[in-house]
Amino acid sequence: MARGDWYVDAKEIQQRMIISKSFFYDHIRNDPRMIAIERKISKNFVRYPTEKAKEICEEILMELSQ
């Protein structure tokens, strides 16, 4: 199993969801649910568990669409 199957970073989430960097940081990255699941690798590098991040991103987008 590849490393990317377990964790994704901000850039990979942006590419998979086809969203801009500013939208990601304004609406998804700063959400308390995403902050709660982040795994800091270094000061400037954060990864997220893939399945949890996917579920949370879907929830956030549903909330924004209403």
MMTF fields as JSON, N, C-alpha, C and O atoms, coordinates in Angstrom:
{
  "mmtfVersion": "1.0.0",
  "mmtfProducer": "UNKNOWN",
  "numBonds": 263,
  "numAtoms": 264,
  "numGroups": 66,
  "numChains": 1,
  "numModels": 1,
  "chainsPerModel": [1],
  "groupsPerChain": [66],
  "chainIdList": ["A"],
  "bondAtomList": [4, 2, 8, 6, 12, 10, 16, 14, 20, 18, 24, 22, 28, 26, 32, 30, 36, 34, 40, 38, 44, 42, 48, 46, 52, 50, 56, 54, 60, 58, 64, 62, 68, 66, 72, 70, 76, 74, 80, 78, 84, 82, 88, 86, 92, 90, 96, 94, 100, 98, 104, 102, 108, 106, 112, 110, 116, 114, 120, 118, 124, 122, 128, 126, 132, 130, 136, 134, 140, 138, 144, 142, 148, 146, 152, 150, 156, 154, 160, 158, 164, 162, 168, 166, 172, 170, 176, 174, 180, 178, 184, 182, 188, 186, 192, 190, 196, 194, 200, 198, 204, 202, 208, 206, 212, 210, 216, 214, 220, 218, 224, 222, 228, 226, 232, 230, 236, 234, 240, 238, 244, 242, 248, 246, 252, 250, 256, 254, 260, 258],
  "bondOrderList": [1, 1, 1, 1, 1, 1, 1, 1, 1, 1, 1, 1, 1, 1, 1, 1, 1, 1, 1, 1, 1, 1, 1, 1, 1, 1, 1, 1, 1, 1, 1, 1, 1, 1, 1, 1, 1, 1, 1, 1, 1, 1, 1, 1, 1, 1, 1, 1, 1, 1, 1, 1, 1, 1, 1, 1, 1, 1, 1, 1, 1, 1, 1, 1, 1],
  "groupList": [{"groupName": "MET", "atomNameList": ["N", "CA", "C", "O"], "elementList": ["N", "C", "C", "O"], "formalChargeList": [0, 0, 0, 0], "bondAtomList": [1, 0, 2, 1, 3, 2], "bondOrderList": [1, 1, 2], "singleLetterCode": "M", "chemCompType": "L-PEPTIDE LINKING"}, {"groupName": "ALA", "atomNameList": ["N", "CA", "C", "O"], "elementList": ["N", "C", "C", "O"], "formalChargeList": [0, 0, 0, 0], "bondAtomList": [1, 0, 2, 1, 3, 2], "bondOrderList": [1, 1, 2], "singleLetterCode": "A", "chemCompType": "L-PEPTIDE LINKING"}, {"groupName": "ARG", "atomNameList": ["N", "CA", "C", "O"], "elementList": ["N", "C", "C", "O"], "formalChargeList": [0, 0, 0, 0], "bondAtomList": [1, 0, 2, 1, 3, 2], "bondOrderList": [1, 1, 2], "singleLetterCode": "R", "chemCompType": "L-PEPTIDE LINKING"}, {"groupName": "GLY", "atomNameList": ["N", "CA", "C", "O"], "elementList": ["N", "C", "C", "O"], "formalChargeList": [0, 0, 0, 0], "bondAtomList": [1, 0, 2, 1, 3, 2], "bondOrderList": [1, 1, 2], "singleLetterCode": "G", "chemCompType": "PEPTIDE LINKING"}, {"groupName": "ASP", "atomNameList": ["N", "CA", "C", "O"], "elementList": ["N", "C", "C", "O"], "formalChargeList": [0, 0, 0, 0], "bondAtomList": [1, 0, 2, 1, 3, 2], "bondOrderList": [1, 1, 2], "singleLetterCode": "D", "chemCompType": "L-PEPTIDE LINKING"}, {"groupName": "TRP", "atomNameList": ["N", "CA", "C", "O"], "elementList": ["N", "C", "C", "O"], "formalChargeList": [0, 0, 0, 0], "bondAtomList": [1, 0, 2, 1, 3, 2], "bondOrderList": [1, 1, 2], "singleLetterCode": "W", "chemCompType": "L-PEPTIDE LINKING"}, {"groupName": "TYR", "atomNameList": ["N", "CA", "C", "O"], "elementList": ["N", "C", "C", "O"], "formalChargeList": [0, 0, 0, 0], "bondAtomList": [1, 0, 2, 1, 3, 2], "bondOrderList": [1, 1, 2], "singleLetterCode": "Y", "chemCompType": "L-PEPTIDE LINKING"}, {"groupName": "VAL", "atomNameList": ["N", "CA", "C", "O"], "elementList": ["N", "C", "C", "O"], "formalChargeList": [0, 0, 0, 0], "bondAtomList": [1, 0, 2, 1, 3, 2], "bondOrderList": [1, 1, 2], "singleLetterCode": "V", "chemCompType": "L-PEPTIDE LINKING"}, {"groupName": "LYS", "atomNameList": ["N", "CA", "C", "O"], "elementList": ["N", "C", "C", "O"], "formalChargeList": [0, 0, 0, 0], "bondAtomList": [1, 0, 2, 1, 3, 2], "bondOrderList": [1, 1, 2], "singleLetterCode": "K", "chemCompType": "L-PEPTIDE LINKING"}, {"groupName": "GLU", "atomNameList": ["N", "CA", "C", "O"], "elementList": ["N", "C", "C", "O"], "formalChargeList": [0, 0, 0, 0], "bondAtomList": [1, 0, 2, 1, 3, 2], "bondOrderList": [1, 1, 2], "singleLetterCode": "E", "chemCompType": "L-PEPTIDE LINKING"}, {"groupName": "ILE", "atomNameList": ["N", "CA", "C", "O"], "elementList": ["N", "C", "C", "O"], "formalChargeList": [0, 0, 0, 0], "bondAtomList": [1, 0, 2, 1, 3, 2], "bondOrderList": [1, 1, 2], "singleLetterCode": "I", "chemCompType": "L-PEPTIDE LINKING"}, {"groupName": "GLN", "atomNameList": ["N", "CA", "C", "O"], "elementList": ["N", "C", "C", "O"], "formalChargeList": [0, 0, 0, 0], "bondAtomList": [1, 0, 2, 1, 3, 2], "bondOrderList": [1, 1, 2], "singleLetterCode": "Q", "chemCompType": "L-PEPTIDE LINKING"}, {"groupName": "SER", "atomNameList": ["N", "CA", "C", "O"], "elementList": ["N", "C", "C", "O"], "formalChargeList": [0, 0, 0, 0], "bondAtomList": [1, 0, 2, 1, 3, 2], "bondOrderList": [1, 1, 2], "singleLetterCode": "S", "chemCompType": "L-PEPTIDE LINKING"}, {"groupName": "PHE", "atomNameList": ["N", "CA", "C", "O"], "elementList": ["N", "C", "C", "O"], "formalChargeList": [0, 0, 0, 0], "bondAtomList": [1, 0, 2, 1, 3, 2], "bondOrderList": [1, 1, 2], "singleLetterCode": "F", "chemCompType": "L-PEPTIDE LINKING"}, {"groupName": "HIS", "atomNameList": ["N", "CA", "C", "O"], "elementList": ["N", "C", "C", "O"], "formalChargeList": [0, 0, 0, 0], "bondAtomList": [1, 0, 2, 1, 3, 2], "bondOrderList": [1, 1, 2], "singleLetterCode": "H", "chemCompType": "L-PEPTIDE LINKING"}, {"groupName": "ASN", "atomNameList": ["N", "CA", "C", "O"], "elementList": ["N", "C", "C", "O"], "formalChargeList": [0, 0, 0, 0], "bondAtomList": [1, 0, 2, 1, 3, 2], "bondOrderList": [1, 1, 2], "singleLetterCode": "N", "chemCompType": "L-PEPTIDE LINKING"}, {"groupName": "PRO", "atomNameList": ["N", "CA", "C", "O"], "elementList": ["N", "C", "C", "O"], "formalChargeList": [0, 0, 0, 0], "bondAtomList": [1, 0, 2, 1, 3, 2], "bondOrderList": [1, 1, 2], "singleLetterCode": "P", "chemCompType": "L-PEPTIDE LINKING"}, {"groupName": "THR", "atomNameList": ["N", "CA", "C", "O"], "elementList": ["N", "C", "C", "O"], "formalChargeList": [0, 0, 0, 0], "bondAtomList": [1, 0, 2, 1, 3, 2], "bondOrderList": [1, 1, 2], "singleLetterCode": "T", "chemCompType": "L-PEPTIDE LINKING"}, {"groupName": "CYS", "atomNameList": ["N", "CA", "C", "O"], "elementList": ["N", "C", "C", "O"], "formalChargeList": [0, 0, 0, 0], "bondAtomList": [1, 0, 2, 1, 3, 2], "bondOrderList": [1, 1, 2], "singleLetterCode": "C", "chemCompType": "L-PEPTIDE LINKING"}, {"groupName": "LEU", "atomNameList": ["N", "CA", "C", "O"], "elementList": ["N", "C", "C", "O"], "formalChargeList": [0, 0, 0, 0], "bondAtomList": [1, 0, 2, 1, 3, 2], "bondOrderList": [1, 1, 2], "singleLetterCode": "L", "chemCompType": "L-PEPTIDE LINKING"}],
  "groupTypeList": [0, 1, 2, 3, 4, 5, 6, 7, 4, 1, 8, 9, 10, 11, 11, 2, 0, 10, 10, 12, 8, 12, 13, 13, 6, 4, 14, 10, 2, 15, 4, 16, 2, 0, 10, 1, 10, 9, 2, 8, 10, 12, 8, 15, 13, 7, 2, 6, 16, 17, 9, 8, 1, 8, 9, 10, 18, 9, 9, 10, 19, 0, 9, 19, 12, 11],
  "groupIdList": [1, 2, 3, 4, 5, 6, 7, 8, 9, 10, 11, 12, 13, 14, 15, 16, 17, 18, 19, 20, 21, 22, 23, 24, 25, 26, 27, 28, 29, 30, 31, 32, 33, 34, 35, 36, 37, 38, 39, 40, 41, 42, 43, 44, 45, 46, 47, 48, 49, 50, 51, 52, 53, 54, 55, 56, 57, 58, 59, 60, 61, 62, 63, 64, 65, 66],
  "secStructList": [7, 7, 4, 4, 4, 6, 3, 3, 3, 2, 2, 2, 2, 2, 2, 2, 2, 6, 7, 7, 2, 2, 2, 0, 0, 0, 0, 0, 0, 6, 1, 2, 2, 2, 2, 2, 2, 7, 3, 3, 3, 3, 6, 6, 3, 3, 3, 3, 3, 2, 2, 2, 2, 2, 2, 2, 2, 2, 2, 2, 2, 2, 2, 2, 2, 7],
  "xCoordList": [0.846, 0.0, 0.888, 1.815, 0.596, 1.416, 1.173, 0.11, 2.138, 2.067, 0.873, 0.242, 0.555, -0.536, -1.92, -2.893, -2.017, -3.312, -3.776, -4.974, -2.87, -3.23, -3.365, -4.243, -2.518, -2.508, -2.461, -1.868, -3.092, -3.029, -2.589, -2.806, -1.971, -1.581, -2.516, -3.386, -2.337, -3.211, -3.231, -4.293, -2.086, -1.999, -2.776, -3.456, -2.674, -3.378, -4.894, -5.644, -5.349, -6.785, -7.272, -8.331, -6.509, -6.885, -7.002, -7.941, -6.055, -6.073, -7.228, -7.889, -7.482, -8.565, -9.941, -10.849, -10.098, -11.39, -11.543, -12.63, -10.463, -10.421, -10.894, -11.858, -10.198, -10.489, -9.219, -8.111, -9.392, -8.231, -7.585, -8.193, -6.361, -5.62, -6.305, -6.411, -6.765, -7.408, -8.722, -9.02, -9.512, -10.754, -10.456, -11.139, -9.439, -9.063, -8.7, -9.199, -7.847, -7.414, -8.515, -8.579, -9.379, -10.454, -11.555, -12.068, -11.924, -13.1, -12.809, -13.534, -11.786, -11.557, -10.45, -10.656, -9.299, -8.146, -8.399, -7.923, -9.133, -9.361, -10.581, -10.918, -11.243, -12.393, -11.884, -10.902, -12.532, -12.08, -12.014, -11.199, -12.866, -12.841, -11.563, -11.004, -11.094, -9.845, -8.646, -7.696, -8.687, -7.599, -7.473, -6.365, -8.606, -8.602, -7.937, -7.376, -7.986, -7.421, -6.039, -5.431, -5.528, -4.24, -3.085, -3.092, -2.098, -0.855, 0.277, 0.577, 0.906, 1.989, 3.278, 3.733, 3.847, 5.129, 6.26, 7.266, 6.094, 7.035, 6.226, 4.996, 6.904, 6.198, 5.276, 4.184, 5.699, 4.938, 4.298, 3.749, 4.355, 3.837, 2.871, 3.222, 1.64, 0.578, -0.014, -0.191, -0.321, -0.999, -2.276, -2.408, -3.225, -4.518, -4.809, -4.481, -5.424, -5.86, -6.864, -7.825, -6.65, -7.397, -8.908, -9.644, -9.377, -10.823, -11.512, -12.59, -10.909, -11.51, -11.542, -12.534, -10.469, -10.412, -11.476, -12.111, -11.668, -12.672, -14.067, -14.839, -14.384, -15.703, -15.926, -16.993, -14.922, -15.046, -15.175, -15.983, -14.401, -14.486, -15.87, -16.416, -16.439, -17.789, -18.798, -19.685, -18.672, -19.568, -19.463, -20.478, -18.243, -18.026, -18.642, -19.308, -18.429, -18.983, -20.508, -21.153, -21.083, -22.548, -23.072, -24.087, -22.382, -22.78, -22.674, -23.537, -21.632, -21.442, -22.462, -22.816, -22.934, -23.889, -25.306, -26.156, -25.565, -26.93, -27.129, -28.209],
  "yCoordList": [-1.181, 0.0, 1.24, 1.357, 2.139, 3.343, 4.289, 4.266, 5.094, 6.065, 6.994, 7.346, 7.395, 8.323, 7.754, 8.503, 6.436, 5.837, 6.102, 6.031, 6.401, 6.598, 8.068, 8.438, 8.903, 10.328, 11.169, 10.773, 12.327, 13.293, 14.634, 14.931, 15.435, 16.78, 17.798, 17.434, 19.05, 20.111, 20.172, 20.331, 20.05, 20.143, 19.009, 19.219, 17.821, 16.677, 16.817, 16.451, 17.339, 17.583, 18.602, 18.421, 19.665, 20.7, 20.103, 20.415, 19.249, 18.655, 17.683, 17.683, 16.857, 15.879, 16.536, 16.056, 17.63, 18.317, 19.391, 19.937, 19.688, 20.727, 22.062, 22.658, 22.508, 23.793, 24.62, 24.087, 25.921, 26.804, 26.745, 26.312, 27.185, 27.227, 28.16, 27.836, 29.308, 30.267, 29.711, 29.905, 29.022, 28.419, 27.36, 27.28, 26.551, 25.5, 26.109, 25.665, 27.109, 27.696, 28.502, 28.537, 29.147, 29.947, 29.09, 29.412, 27.999, 27.243, 25.873, 25.431, 25.2, 23.817, 23.721, 23.149, 24.262, 24.14, 24.756, 24.228, 25.853, 26.543, 26.037, 26.573, 25.018, 24.427, 23.629, 22.898, 23.755, 23.04, 21.521, 20.864, 20.964, 19.507, 19.078, 18.029, 19.878, 19.549, 19.766, 18.985, 20.808, 21.076, 19.932, 19.571, 19.358, 18.273, 16.999, 16.242, 16.741, 15.491, 15.662, 14.676, 16.888, 17.096, 16.461, 16.375, 16.023, 15.447, 16.308, 16.305, 17.044, 17.94, 17.15, 16.472, 17.252, 16.606, 17.561, 17.149, 18.813, 19.865, 21.143, 21.119, 22.24, 23.494, 23.898, 24.414, 23.67, 24.113, 22.98, 23.226, 21.757, 20.627, 19.813, 19.315, 19.685, 18.988, 17.927, 18.16, 16.765, 15.699, 15.34, 15.585, 14.75, 14.375, 12.91, 12.443, 12.175, 10.81, 10.872, 11.64, 10.084, 10.191, 10.078, 10.958, 9.028, 8.801, 9.86, 10.336, 10.23, 11.259, 12.597, 13.322, 12.929, 14.199, 14.234, 15.265, 13.12, 13.049, 13.3, 14.079, 12.645, 12.813, 14.259, 14.83, 14.835, 16.206, 17.201, 18.126, 17.027, 17.922, 17.864, 18.893, 16.67, 16.533, 17.261, 17.945, 17.122, 17.807, 19.327, 20.022, 19.83, 21.277, 21.796, 22.831, 21.088, 21.526, 21.481, 22.335, 20.506, 20.44, 21.627, 22.222, 21.972, 23.124, 24.432, 25.302, 24.564, 25.771, 25.898, 27.008, 24.771, 24.811, 25.139, 25.478, 25.042, 25.327, 26.792, 27.203],
  "zCoordList": [0.0, 0.0, 0.0, 0.802, -0.889, -1.017, 0.151, 0.77, 0.436, 1.527, 1.379, 2.375, 0.163, -0.095, 0.17, 0.255, 0.302, 0.567, 1.996, 2.272, 2.893, 4.295, 4.645, 5.424, 4.087, 4.41, 3.142, 2.138, 3.203, 2.106, 2.673, 3.848, 1.823, 2.259, 1.611, 0.819, 1.946, 1.459, -0.068, -0.67, -0.68, -2.143, -2.806, -3.811, -2.247, -2.822, -2.662, -3.566, -1.528, -1.335, -2.358, -2.96, -2.557, -3.53, -4.932, -5.664, -5.304, -6.635, -6.8, -7.839, -5.795, -5.89, -5.912, -6.591, -5.175, -5.098, -6.172, -6.361, -6.864, -7.898, -7.326, -7.807, -6.301, -5.674, -5.614, -5.683, -5.484, -5.418, -4.041, -3.062, -3.999, -2.744, -1.744, -0.561, -2.215, -1.311, -0.756, 0.423, -1.589, -1.108, -0.06, 0.961, -0.311, 0.641, 1.992, 3.026, 1.99, 3.259, 3.943, 5.172, 3.169, 3.763, 4.373, 5.445, 3.701, 4.114, 4.709, 5.6, 4.249, 4.683, 5.719, 6.79, 5.425, 6.319, 7.694, 8.699, 7.753, 9.021, 9.777, 10.833, 9.254, 9.944, 11.153, 11.03, 12.313, 13.522, 13.361, 14.008, 12.503, 12.28, 11.574, 11.893, 10.618, 9.918, 10.83, 10.805, 11.621, 12.562, 13.554, 13.952, 13.957, 14.934, 14.416, 15.208, 13.098, 12.573, 11.954, 11.537, 11.885, 11.204, 11.97, 13.198, 11.202, 11.743, 11.234, 10.04, 12.128, 11.724, 11.563, 12.485, 10.388, 10.084, 10.452, 11.03, 10.12, 10.491, 10.686, 10.625, 10.918, 11.174, 10.028, 10.266, 8.802, 7.633, 6.835, 5.761, 7.328, 6.556, 7.397, 8.467, 6.892, 7.61, 6.701, 5.505, 7.256, 6.523, 7.257, 8.456, 6.518, 7.076, 6.755, 5.665, 7.693, 7.358, 6.204, 6.26, 5.178, 3.937, 4.117, 3.672, 4.75, 4.851, 5.707, 5.351, 6.819, 7.675, 6.958, 7.036, 6.264, 5.537, 4.442, 4.22, 3.768, 2.711, 3.285, 2.727, 4.388, 5.014, 5.464, 5.237, 6.094, 6.603, 5.453, 5.53, 4.402, 3.248, 2.619, 2.218, 2.53, 1.983, 2.867, 2.356, 4.18, 5.11, 4.954, 4.907, 4.877, 4.753, 3.464, 3.47, 2.355, 1.076, 1.081, 0.472, 1.754, 1.867, 2.662, 2.3, 3.744, 4.565, 3.77, 3.887, 2.973, 2.184, 1.07, 0.67, 0.567, -0.541, -0.09, -0.914, 1.19, 1.696, 1.95, 2.374]
}
